[in-house]
Amino acid sequence: MDMSERLQALAKEKTAILHGDAERVAKQHADGKCTARERIGKLLDAGSFLEMDALRKGGNVVCGSGTVAGQAVYCFAQDYASMGGAMTKEQAEKILKVLGMARKTGAPVVALMDSAGVKITEGASAMPYYAEIVAAMARLSGVCPMIACVVGPCTGLSTLLTQVCDITIQVKKTGEIALNTALVMNTEKGKEKTSQQLFGAEVMAKQGACALTAENEDEALAFVSALIDLLPASNMEDAMINLDADLNRLMVCENPDDVSSLMADLCDDNRLIELYKEFGTAVKVALCRIGGRSCGVIATNPQEEGGRLTADACRKAARFVRLCDCYHLPVISLVNTEGLAVPCVCGQGNLIKAAAELTYAYAEATAPKIALMTGNAVGAAYVAMGGKNIADVSYAWPTAMIAPLTKEVAVQTMDADLLLKGEKRADLEEKYMEACGALNAAAQGIVDDVIEPRESRKYIIAAMELLASKHDVNLPKKHGNLPL
């Protein structure tokens, strides 16, 4: 066989691989899903995809590298149109190769998950593949951003891969994150639920298993592109800076209770990506740019849970702080809460551990930390999020109150004798709030300055510029023992 014949054979083989099984591809489209290669084509810049191991048999996953808006990325897309995208030895080795290349070169990894699970015929021998992949992703965690996009079924041990990633996106109607199948979970006869009702995006979002939900695959891939734009390529690089941002814009929102508007007003062009919107709703977390710099914003939400932090809210915020710290993104904390929630007796231990996790995450983080007390900053919430020894810079609005107790509890416990003597509770509460007000806090050095609400963005931008060269390291150690 001469060169011409070999080239023809090669072209024929690649064409067959590129187009796949026509019947299975048609079924994929009928189910409202794209093929693996179609997804990669939509995600990456045109003509930038460089596929790895394209001719390897049995892999049923498309792997390679390319660019997203000029940023180099690695990606792997499970191919449901080929053996249901089932995990095999060949698939695991192809994924491990992608992860290894990302670790060597320092570039984000995007995982497009669409698989029925492990290949049954491989049995128990397939389980070590997952262990190898999880181990590789764990070592890559904090080195390069990893984004999982669940566009189809993600069953069994594959679900672990989504949670090891920094951010997980799940598509509604088609994406499923299921540790067990619907057959296992439907235990009550006559009350069977569909897999979407059990493992769909809306369910998983409320449980915190996915950070973002998308209406369709195109929106999911748009989220991926936006996240890659905000995150650095690796922990050795800085995120891109938008030099066109308006650094002197005054804020419009001055209502500390309208958290969504306040967060948007802080951000450049009022654009942000809120994560875990349906989970731990007493806190909101979002990635955005402020003054051109990528950063993370954490805001307590007084419109949920009475403004008190729940265990879920604490864990959500703690994970987000650690994500930002991995890539040295400044953490902006907007504090307006009356402290921790008051759970039943059986929930005390859970909340204590979660609050300790939040405080630990803030204290351990070496990224720039800026706190703004917009309302009440009470007890453990102030200590964790805005404490002077935790935040690098802290500001307060004139109406803020920084106190160990709420006004109701403080008066009831500290002024019980005055209440018995007939003094009005409202007067005592007003006196307590004045003593714990922003001006007194500044006088005691508890906050750095009291600022006008409309100038908050300018002060935060100035603080980020000041802290841009911050270099702080923890003591040498393998790692801390986070109170999980």
C-alpha positions in Angstrom: 0.0 0.0 0.0 1.6 3.3 -1.1 1.3 6.7 0.5 -1.7 7.7 -1.5 -3.7 4.6 -0.5 -2.7 5.0 3.1 -3.9 8.6 3.1 -7.2 7.6 1.6 -7.6 4.9 4.3 -6.7 7.4 7.0 -9.2 10.0 5.6 -11.9 7.3 5.5 -11.3 6.3 9.1 -11.3 9.8 10.3 -14.5 10.6 8.4 -16.2 7.6 10.0 -15.1 8.7 13.5 -16.1 12.3 12.8 -19.6 11.5 11.8 -20.2 8.6 14.1 -23.1 6.1 13.9 -25.8 7.9 12.0 -28.7 6.1 13.8 -27.3 6.9 17.3 -26.5 10.4 16.4 -30.1 10.9 15.2 -31.3 9.4 18.5 -29.1 11.9 20.4 -30.6 14.8 18.5 -34.1 13.5 19.0 -33.5 13.5 22.8 -32.7 17.2 22.5 -28.9 16.7 22.9 -25.9 17.5 20.8 -23.1 15.0 20.1 -19.7 15.2 21.9 -18.0 16.8 18.9 -20.9 19.3 18.3 -20.5 20.5 21.9 -16.8 20.9 21.6 -17.3 22.8 18.3 -19.7 25.2 20.0 -17.5 25.8 23.0 -14.1 26.3 21.4 -13.0 29.0 19.0 -13.5 28.0 15.4 -10.7 25.8 14.0 -8.8 25.7 17.4 -9.6 22.2 18.5 -6.7 19.8 18.5 -8.0 16.3 19.3 -5.9 13.7 21.2 -6.1 10.0 20.5 -8.8 10.4 17.9 -8.0 7.0 16.4 -8.0 5.1 19.6 -10.7 2.4 19.8 -13.1 1.9 22.6 -12.6 5.3 24.2 -16.1 6.7 23.6 -14.9 10.1 24.8 -13.6 13.0 22.7 -10.5 14.7 24.2 -8.3 17.5 23.2 -7.4 21.2 23.6 -8.3 24.5 22.0 -9.1 28.0 22.9 -12.1 29.9 24.3 -11.9 33.6 23.3 -8.2 33.1 22.9 -7.7 31.4 26.3 -6.2 27.9 26.0 -8.3 25.1 27.6 -8.4 21.3 27.7 -11.6 19.5 27.4 -13.1 16.0 27.3 -16.6 15.2 26.2 -18.2 11.8 26.9 -19.8 10.4 23.7 -23.3 9.0 24.6 -23.8 8.1 21.0 -21.0 5.5 21.4 -21.8 2.8 23.9 -23.8 5.3 26.0 -20.5 7.1 26.9 -19.8 4.3 29.3 -16.6 4.5 31.3 -13.9 2.0 30.0 -10.2 1.6 30.5 -9.6 3.4 27.2 -11.9 6.3 28.2 -10.2 6.7 31.6 -6.7 6.7 30.0 -7.8 9.4 27.5 -9.2 11.6 30.3 -6.1 11.1 32.5 -4.0 12.2 29.6 -6.0 15.5 29.3 -5.7 16.1 33.0 -1.9 15.4 32.9 -1.4 17.9 30.1 -3.4 20.6 31.9 -1.3 20.0 35.0 1.9 20.4 33.0 0.9 23.4 31.0 -1.4 25.3 33.3 -4.8 25.6 31.6 -8.5 25.2 32.6 -10.2 21.8 32.1 -13.8 21.5 30.9 -15.6 18.2 31.4 -18.7 17.6 29.3 -20.5 14.8 31.1 -22.9 12.5 29.2 -22.6 8.9 30.2 -24.8 6.0 31.4 -22.0 5.0 33.9 -19.5 2.2 33.8 -19.4 -0.4 31.1 -21.2 -3.3 32.7 -19.0 -5.9 30.9 -15.9 -4.5 32.7 -17.5 -5.1 36.1 -15.5 -4.3 39.2 -12.3 -3.8 37.2 -13.7 -0.4 36.1 -13.8 1.0 39.6 -10.0 1.7 39.8 -10.4 3.9 36.7 -12.7 6.3 38.6 -10.2 6.2 41.5 -7.4 7.2 39.2 -9.4 10.1 37.6 -10.5 11.4 41.0 -7.0 11.3 42.3 -5.7 13.2 39.3 -8.4 15.8 39.6 -7.8 16.2 43.3 -4.1 16.9 42.6 -5.1 19.4 39.9 -7.6 21.1 42.2 -6.4 24.6 43.0 -3.8 24.4 40.3 -6.1 24.8 37.2 -9.8 25.7 37.1 -12.0 22.7 36.4 -15.6 23.1 35.2 -18.0 20.2 34.8 -20.9 20.6 32.5 -23.6 17.9 33.0 -25.4 17.8 29.6 -26.8 14.3 29.9 -27.0 11.4 32.4 -24.1 11.3 35.0 -24.6 8.2 37.0 -22.9 6.3 39.8 -19.2 7.0 40.5 -19.2 9.5 37.6 -21.0 11.9 39.9 -17.8 12.2 42.0 -16.0 13.8 39.1 -18.6 16.6 39.0 -18.1 17.4 42.7 -14.3 17.4 42.5 -14.5 20.2 39.9 -14.5 23.8 41.0 -17.9 24.6 39.4 -20.6 22.3 38.1 -23.2 23.3 35.5 -26.3 21.1 34.9 -28.7 21.4 32.0 -32.4 21.3 32.7 -34.5 18.4 31.1 -31.4 16.4 30.0 -28.8 16.7 32.7 -29.0 14.3 35.6 -26.6 13.8 38.6 -27.6 10.4 40.0 -25.6 8.3 42.4 -28.3 5.6 42.1 -30.8 5.0 39.3 -34.5 5.8 39.4 -35.1 2.0 39.8 -33.3 2.0 43.1 -34.7 5.3 44.4 -38.4 4.5 43.5 -39.2 2.4 46.6 -42.9 3.3 47.0 -45.2 1.6 44.6 -47.7 4.0 42.9 -45.5 7.0 43.7 -42.7 6.5 41.2 -40.9 9.6 40.0 -39.1 10.2 36.8 -35.3 10.5 36.7 -35.7 14.3 36.2 -37.9 14.6 39.2 -35.2 12.7 41.2 -32.0 13.9 39.8 -32.8 16.9 37.5 -31.1 20.3 37.6 -33.7 21.9 39.8 -33.5 19.2 42.4 -29.7 19.1 42.4 -29.5 22.9 42.6 -31.5 23.0 45.8 -29.2 20.3 47.3 -26.0 22.2 46.3 -24.8 19.5 43.8 -24.6 22.0 41.0 -23.6 25.6 41.0 -25.4 26.7 37.9 -28.5 25.4 36.0 -28.9 26.1 32.3 -32.1 26.1 30.2 -30.3 24.3 27.4 -26.8 23.2 26.2 -26.1 26.5 24.5 -26.7 28.4 27.7 -24.5 25.9 29.6 -21.6 26.4 27.2 -22.1 30.2 27.4 -21.7 29.9 31.2 -18.5 27.9 30.6 -17.1 30.6 28.4 -18.0 33.4 30.9 -16.4 31.5 33.7 -13.2 30.9 31.8 -13.1 34.7 31.0 -13.3 35.5 34.8 -10.9 32.8 36.1 -7.1 32.7 35.6 -5.6 29.9 33.5 -3.9 28.6 36.6 -2.8 29.5 40.1 0.4 30.8 38.7 -1.3 33.5 36.7 -3.6 36.4 37.3 -7.1 36.7 35.8 -7.5 39.1 32.9 -8.1 42.8 33.7 -10.6 44.9 31.8 -8.9 48.2 31.4 -12.0 49.9 30.1 -13.9 49.7 33.4 -15.3 52.9 34.9 -13.4 53.3 38.2 -15.3 56.3 39.5 -18.9 55.3 39.0 -21.1 56.1 42.0 -23.6 53.5 43.2 -27.4 53.9 43.0 -28.5 51.1 45.4 -28.3 52.2 49.0 -30.7 49.6 50.4 -28.8 47.0 52.4 -31.7 44.6 52.3 -31.9 44.6 48.5 -28.9 42.3 48.1 -29.3 41.4 44.5 -29.5 45.0 43.4 -26.6 45.9 45.7 -24.3 43.2 44.2 -25.2 44.1 40.7 -24.6 47.8 41.3 -21.1 47.0 42.6 -20.1 45.0 39.5 -18.9 46.4 36.2 -21.8 46.8 33.8 -24.0 45.2 36.5 -22.9 41.8 35.3 -22.2 38.9 37.6 -22.5 35.1 37.7 -24.3 34.0 40.8 -23.5 30.5 41.9 -25.6 28.1 44.1 -28.6 30.4 43.8 -31.1 27.8 45.1 -28.9 26.4 47.9 -28.1 28.0 51.3 -30.2 31.1 50.3 -29.3 33.1 53.4 -26.1 33.9 51.5 -25.5 34.9 47.9 -22.2 34.3 46.1 -21.1 35.5 42.7 -18.1 35.8 40.4 -17.8 39.2 38.6 -15.5 42.1 37.8 -15.2 45.2 39.9 -13.0 48.0 38.5 -11.9 45.6 35.8 -10.6 43.0 38.2 -12.1 39.5 38.6 -13.3 38.9 42.2 -15.8 37.0 44.3 -18.7 38.7 46.1 -20.3 37.1 49.2 -23.4 38.8 50.6 -25.6 37.8 53.5 -29.2 37.9 52.4 -31.6 39.4 55.0 -34.6 38.5 52.8 -34.0 34.8 53.6 -34.0 33.0 57.0 -34.6 36.3 58.7 -31.1 37.3 57.8 -29.4 34.5 59.8 -26.8 32.2 58.5 -27.8 28.5 58.3 -25.5 25.5 58.1 -26.0 25.3 54.3 -25.3 29.0 53.9 -22.1 28.7 55.9 -20.8 25.8 53.9 -21.8 27.4 50.6 -19.8 30.6 51.5 -16.9 28.6 52.8 -16.5 26.6 49.6 -16.7 29.9 47.6 -14.1 31.6 49.7 -11.7 28.6 49.1 -12.5 28.7 45.3 -11.5 32.4 45.2 -8.4 31.8 47.3 -7.2 29.0 45.0 -6.9 31.5 42.2 -6.1 34.6 44.3 -9.3 36.4 43.5 -10.2 39.2 45.9 -13.1 38.3 48.2 -15.6 41.1 48.8 -17.9 40.5 51.7 -21.2 42.4 52.2 -22.4 41.8 55.7 -25.9 42.4 56.9 -27.1 39.7 59.2 -28.1 39.1 62.8 -25.7 36.2 63.1 -26.3 32.5 63.1 -29.7 30.8 62.7 -31.2 29.2 65.8 -31.8 25.6 64.9 -33.5 22.9 67.0 -31.3 21.2 69.6 -30.5 18.3 67.3 -29.1 20.8 64.7 -26.8 22.7 67.0 -23.7 20.6 66.3 -24.2 20.8 62.5 -24.5 24.6 62.6 -21.4 24.9 64.9 -19.3 22.8 62.5 -20.5 24.8 59.5 -19.9 28.1 61.2 -16.4 26.9 62.1 -15.8 25.8 58.5 -16.8 29.3 57.2 -14.6 31.1 59.8 -11.7 28.7 59.0 -12.0 29.3 55.2 -11.9 33.1 55.6 -9.0 33.0 58.1 -6.9 30.6 56.0 -7.4 32.5 52.8 -4.5 34.6 51.7 -6.2 36.3 48.8 -7.2 40.0 49.3 -10.2 40.2 51.6 -12.4 43.3 51.8 -15.5 43.6 54.1 -18.3 46.1 53.9 -20.8 46.2 56.8 -24.0 47.5 55.2 -26.3 46.7 58.1 -26.1 44.5 61.2 -22.9 42.6 61.7 -23.6 40.5 64.7 -21.6 37.9 66.6 -20.1 35.0 64.7 -21.1 36.5 61.3 -18.9 39.5 61.9 -16.1 37.4 63.3 -16.1 35.1 60.2 -16.7 37.6 57.4 -15.7 41.0 58.5 -13.5 40.7 61.6 -10.6 43.1 61.6 -8.1 40.4 62.0 -9.5 38.4 59.1 -10.3 41.1 56.5 -7.5 43.1 55.1 -9.7 46.2 54.9 -13.2 46.7 56.4 -15.7 49.5 55.8 -19.1 50.3 57.3 -22.1 52.3 56.2 -23.2 55.0 58.7 -26.3 52.9 59.6 -24.4 49.7 60.3 -24.2 48.1 63.7 -21.3 45.9 64.7 -22.2 44.0 67.9 -21.8 40.7 69.8 -25.6 40.4 70.3 -28.8 41.5 68.6 -30.5 44.5 70.2 -33.4 42.3 71.4 -31.1 39.7 73.1 -28.7 42.4 74.5 -31.4 44.3 76.2 -33.1 41.2 77.6 -29.9 39.9 79.1 -27.9 43.1 79.9 -30.7 45.5 80.9 -33.1 43.1 82.6 -33.0 45.2 85.8 -33.8 48.4 83.9 -36.8 46.7 82.2 -38.1 45.7 85.7 -37.8 49.3 86.7 -40.1 50.3 83.9 -37.7 51.7 81.3 -39.0 51.3 77.8 -37.5 48.4 75.8 -37.4 50.5 72.6 -35.3 53.2 74.3 -32.9 50.7 75.6 -32.6 49.0 72.2 -31.9 52.4 70.6 -29.2 53.2 73.1 -27.6 49.8 72.5 -27.6 50.3 68.7 -26.0 53.7 69.1 -23.3 52.3 71.3 -22.6 49.6 68.7 -23.0 51.9 65.7 -20.6 52.4 62.8 -19.0 55.6 64.2 -18.2 54.1 67.5 -16.9 51.0 65.8 -14.5 53.2 63.7 -13.4 55.0 66.9 -12.4 51.7 68.4 -10.6 50.6 65.3 -13.1 47.8 64.6 -13.6 49.1 61.0 -11.2 51.2 59.0 -13.7 53.8 57.8 -17.3 54.8 57.7 -18.3 55.6 54.1 -21.2 57.0 52.1 -23.1 54.1 50.5 -22.9 55.6 47.0 -19.1 55.6 47.2 -18.8 52.0 48.2 -17.7 50.8 44.8 -14.9 53.4 44.6 -13.6 52.4 48.0 -13.7 48.7 47.2 -11.8 49.4 43.9 -9.2 51.4 45.7 -8.8 48.7 48.3 -8.3 46.1 45.6 -5.7 48.2 43.9 -3.9 48.6 47.2 -4.0 44.8 47.8 -3.1 43.8 44.2 0.5 43.1 45.3 -0.5 41.4 48.6 1.8 38.5 49.4 0.8 36.5 52.4 1.6 32.8 53.0 0.5 30.3 55.7 3.1 28.4 57.8 4.7 25.5 56.0 2.4 22.4 56.3 0.9 19.7 54.2 -2.6 21.2 54.6 -4.8 22.4 57.4 -7.5 20.2 59.0 -10.7 22.0 57.8 -13.6 21.3 60.2 -15.7 19.4 57.7 
